[in-house]
Amino acid sequence: MRNHRVKSLPLLIVLISVATLLSPPATSAQPPPFSCDPSGPSTTSFPFCNASLPISQRAQDLVYRLTLDEKISQLVSSAPAIPRLGIPAYEWWSESLHGVSESGPGIRFNGTVRSATSFPQVILTAATFDANLWYRIGQAIGTEARAVYNSGQAKGMTFWAPNINIFRDPRWGRGQETPGEDPLVTGKYAVSYVRGVQGDAFQGGGNPRGSLQASACCKHFTAYDLDNWKGVNRFVFDARVTAQDMADTFQPPFQKCIQDGKASGIMCAYNRVNGVPNCADYNLLSNIARGQWSFDGYITSDCDGVAIIYENQGYAKAPEDAVTDVLKAGMDVNCGDYLKRHTKSTVEQKKVSVSEINRALHNLFSVRMRLGLFDGDPKKQPFGNIGPDQVCSQKHQDLALEAARSGIVLLKNIEKRLPLQRTESMSLAVIGPNANNAWKLLGNYAGPPCKSVTLLQALQNYVKDTRYQPGCDDVECSSPQIAQAMEVAKAADHVVLIMGLDQTQERENFDRVDLVLPGRQQEFITTVAQATKKPVILVILCGGPVDIRFARDDPNIGSILWAGYPGEAGGMALSEIIFGEYNPGGRLPVTWYPREFTTVPMTDMRMRPEPSTGYPGRTYRFYQGESVFEYGYGLSYTGHSYKFISVTKELFYLNQSPKSQLDEASDNSPRYRPVSDLGAAFCKKSNFAVTVEVKNHGDMVGKHPVLLFVRYAKPSSRSPVKQLVAFQSVELKGGETVEVRLALNPCDHLSRADENGVMILEEGRRFLGVGDQEYPINVMA
């Protein structure tokens, strides 16, 4: 997201954030910027200030009044003021990935509001498999965003989140920002987050007039999941993607974000797809997003995304050609100043028409109007009563704690090593480079948190006699202090090792080249674990997966917890889990691959395996190889069992749809029908429900995600190994049994993409699966 000409170091972000927190508060709050001030009668007389008119009419009136130079000035992310029309400057670039952040220039924490709730990094939130939780997080972020604006500390209300790219390769530095590797989960996360941020209802339909609390933006459209790997960077990478993989992996989350979430923004990605830059792809932006999916909003480039089309990719032969390509493709605003510098000459050379500029401006001003920024005094508008007291509220901080608790995954727990039983006389050793730094808990794109508590501090609140030894100067761990750590470990009753990665190892513009712990961490962990009285507890902080088979199989390591980057409440959540005040229930949202997977080039975009060449495929849906931990894996302090209670429909007939002609492949593969041919009526009447009984066999209450998969009895070579089709998080008391009802549709959940990217429903037997239980269903020709 950041301008690729400027080096952005995580340390610099930390220092800026700390300086923000320590700087003296502003003496007086500035009013939020808005247009159509009622104290200026000359501006309120304009039709674009008349809130009773349709927004399309108001936007048309405003664009009509602009000069060409004024129009061009508004095509960039830092749009200047237009004083003669009473229009203030506007900043399109703000960030809110897992909390309102100052990563973009649109937000500043230099006034009444000094911080914002920092929720867990998205990859950990995804591990909850709880769509309602995702929605509530979005709500909290949208509320805090509007509060920052009402406090006069925002120059824009358009936030460039969520990141809904598929976490295709475990080395990707930005995988931490995503909901994981599954298209269904990623799409549902997108819908929940967007609805929450924009002020919609959880089920949708809560904004009938299209008003926005804040604007969410789905990024990065599309097939973007490589930043900088072995000299190949995102600015020049040409992702070669099959129509099949595009249809059933890369595009579904964006379709859900647009059609169901009603996102008001899209960001087109830096990379090319099959030779064409995303921001210059008319088929992608206009035909698919606006045409097929009915997108209603603005489309922005990533920062300097237009410049690279000419300067890095060489796709355009001149700056004016790059401008022409993106405007004709349907892009509306450029993060950076490239359009500001080159659009005038492009018009003069008659490469682009003013009408195409007008179209872009209509989309841009429409979104600003939906935000209520052209309706006069914002304090008199629907969101005008959201004040600074709603930032870092107890409700939001409790939500951050709930999210961290619910997402942390218990990966190993031999002989029920956890939870620990507290006693007055017990001693605890906390060891590791990630133990005593609160910023390590946040992940990237984080703003200044409401609270700053390290894992060490949180554990000290539970055990008075807590001894600390960092063991390594940093996660690189090139010169571990093994002897000192062993001495501390030997003297303690219990040892918690807090290891893993941080933003020096994985981040934007930085992909990993291996999947092991950095430096000498493995040696350090193994040696310390051998010296302790009892098996140690290992906590791993990381976004992307790591190969920790050594720890999984080591009897001296009793328990392993994956904590992702758990946000401002992560220390408290982890301590509660370790000492049994909370029962972990998170499930992995990504496959944890072995280190040998790194022989696969990160640039190979294929999802499906090619056994003849040894290519193993990617993600749990297609990967054929050993896993360190599988997708959806996660333990609890209690055991759970499942039983299928009912399936309302077990047999589906393809020939009951309006078109009876069945397609049959020449290689005697199953007969099938394109979903588009089945018709909306057939798909709607084919809805069915699956009811599963879930029982908690322990004595602890806990949240538990129920994951329902489907697999083919006789899969073809291009079919998924299995596919997640529904999920729901439930809370069960000790010994409690509940029934979970999951809604399915064969057109959505039993179909697959063919080689041409067409979704088809094939005849054949399938099995619904939850835990170790399966239930057969059939599609008949």
KASULFEN-V787518 format. One record per residue. SS is DSSP state (h for helix, s for strand, l for the rest). PHI is phi as a letter, one per 40 degrees, with the letter a starting at -180 (999 if undefined). Layout:
ss phi
SS PHI
SS PHI
//
This chain:
ss phi
l 999
l c
l d
l c
l c
l b
l c
l b
l c
h d
h c
h c
h c
h c
h c
h c
h c
h c
h c
h c
h c
h c
l c
l c
l c
l c
l c
l a
l c
l c
l c
l c
l c
l a
l b
l g
l c
l c
l c
l b
h d
h c
h c
h c
l c
l c
h d
h c
h c
l c
l c
l c
l c
l d
h c
h c
h c
h c
h c
h c
h c
h c
h c
h d
l c
l c
l c
h d
h c
h c
h c
h c
h c
l c
l c
s b
l c
s c
s c
l c
l c
s b
h d
h c
h b
l g
s b
l c
l c
s b
s b
l c
l c
s b
s b
l a
l d
l a
l i
l c
s b
l c
l c
l c
l c
l c
s b
l b
l b
l b
l b
l c
l c
l b
l a
l a
l c
l b
l c
l d
l d
h d
h c
h c
h d
h c
l c
l c
l f
l b
h c
h c
h c
h d
h c
h c
h c
h d
h d
h c
h c
h c
h c
h c
h c
h c
h c
h c
h c
h c
l c
l g
l b
s b
l c
l a
l b
s b
s b
l c
l a
l c
s c
l b
l c
l c
l c
l c
l b
l c
l c
l c
l c
l b
h d
h d
h c
l b
l c
l h
l b
l c
h c
h c
h c
h c
h c
h c
h c
h d
h c
h c
h c
h c
h c
h c
h c
h c
l g
l c
l c
l d
l c
l g
l g
l c
l b
l c
l c
l g
l c
l b
l c
l a
s b
s b
s b
s c
s b
s b
s c
l a
l f
l b
l a
l a
l b
s a
s b
l f
l g
s c
s b
l c
l c
l b
l c
s b
s c
l c
l b
l c
h c
h c
h c
h c
h c
h b
h b
h c
l c
h d
h c
h c
h c
h c
h c
h c
h c
l c
l c
l f
l d
l c
s a
s b
s b
s c
l c
l c
l c
s c
s b
l f
l g
s b
s d
h d
h c
h b
l b
h c
h c
h c
h c
h c
h c
h c
h c
h c
h c
h c
l b
l f
l c
l b
l i
s b
s b
s b
s c
l c
l c
l g
l c
l c
h d
h c
h c
h c
h c
l b
l c
l g
l c
l c
l c
l a
h d
h c
h c
h c
h c
h d
h d
h c
h c
h c
h c
l h
l c
l b
s a
s b
l c
l h
l b
h c
h c
h c
h c
h b
h c
h c
h c
h c
h c
h c
l c
l f
l c
l a
l c
h c
h c
h c
h c
h c
h c
h c
h c
h c
h c
h c
h c
h c
h c
h c
h c
h c
l c
l g
l c
l b
l b
l g
l d
h c
h c
h b
l c
l d
l b
l c
l c
l c
l b
h c
h c
h c
l c
l f
l c
h c
h d
h c
h c
h c
h c
h c
h c
h d
h c
h c
h d
h c
h c
l d
s b
s c
s c
s a
s a
h c
h f
h f
l d
l b
l c
l c
l c
l c
l b
l c
l c
l c
s b
s b
s b
s b
s b
l h
l c
l c
l c
l b
l a
h c
h c
h c
h c
l c
l g
l c
l f
l b
l c
l c
l c
l c
l b
l b
l b
l c
h c
h d
h c
h c
h c
h c
l c
l c
l b
l c
s c
s b
s b
s b
s a
l c
l g
l b
l c
l a
l c
l c
l f
l c
l b
l c
l c
h c
h c
h c
h c
h c
h c
h c
h c
h c
h c
l b
l c
s b
s b
s b
s c
s b
s b
s h
l b
l a
l c
l c
l b
l a
s a
l c
l g
s a
l c
l c
l b
l a
l b
l c
l c
l c
l f
l b
h d
h c
h d
h c
h c
h c
h c
h c
h c
h c
l c
l c
l c
l b
l d
s c
s b
s b
s b
s b
s c
l a
l c
l c
l c
l b
l c
l b
h d
h d
h c
h d
l b
l c
l c
l c
s b
s c
s a
s b
s b
s c
l b
l f
l b
l c
l g
l c
l c
h c
h c
h c
h c
h c
h c
h c
h c
h c
l b
l g
l c
l a
l c
l c
l a
l c
l b
l c
l c
l a
l c
s c
s c
l c
h d
h c
h c
h c
h c
l c
l c
l c
l c
l c
l c
l c
l c
l c
l c
s b
h d
h c
h b
l g
s c
l c
l g
l b
h g
h d
h c
h b
l c
l b
l i
l c
s b
s c
s a
l c
l d
l g
l c
l i
s c
l a
l c
l b
l c
s b
s b
s b
s a
s c
s c
s a
s b
l c
l a
l b
s b
s b
s b
h c
h c
h c
l c
l d
l b
l c
l c
l c
s c
l b
l c
l c
l c
l g
l c
l d
l c
s a
s b
s c
h d
h c
h c
h c
l g
h c
h c
h c
h c
h c
h c
l c
l d
s a
s b
s b
s b
s b
s c
s b
s b
s c
l c
l b
l b
l b
l c
s a
s c
s a
s c
s c
s b
s b
s b
s b
s b
s c
l c
l b
l c
l c
l c
l b
l c
l c
l c
l a
s a
s c
s b
s a
s a
s a
s c
s b
s b
s b
l c
l d
l g
l c
s b
s b
s b
s b
s b
s b
s c
s b
l a
h c
h c
h c
h b
l b
l c
s a
s c
l c
l c
l c
l g
l c
s c
s b
s b
s c
l c
s h
s c
s b
s b
s c
s b
s a
l f
l b
s b
s b
s a
s c
s b
s b
s b
s b
l c
//
